[in-house]
Amino acid sequence: MRIKLILLSLMLASCSGCMTPYKMDVRQGNYVTPEMREKLKIGMTKPQVRYVLGSPTINDAFHGNRWDYVYSLERGGKVVEKQNLTLYFEGDNLVRMNDSQAGQ
């Protein structure tokens, strides 16, 4: 019986590298689809942009003329997709957009 326990413990110890914990997918931020991007037009008002994209992920109190829409998808502990969309306003109107995507 003692030999069986020793063999079982050796087998479990040798297999510890093949057993990894499950890591679930983590989505964070606002996912902006290509269709949503197409609807954005220079000159749109802040309420119109909010209607198309929803509320911005980051709304900086010190930069009221800038809205950031940030999104990331993490699978197995690694970021596989990342989006950054930055919108710039003058007054109430959209004047510029910076768009970057990675990992698609």
C-alpha angles and dihedrals in degrees: 000000000000092000091053091054092049092049092047092050091048091050092050092046092051092050096051091101093056095054112076127172120254114258115198126217113267120204117188131181134002117328108214113201123211088249090057090049091052091055092057113098132179109255096036116138124242093255090051091051091047089052092053100040106018124232116333119257091227120032106175115208090209094051106042090165093063129071123186125202108193126180135173135176119205121194122182091352094305128103107241100170133028132175131184122184117177120188124195124203134193107204104322098332131093110242106165143015131200114194128185131170131180137183103021 
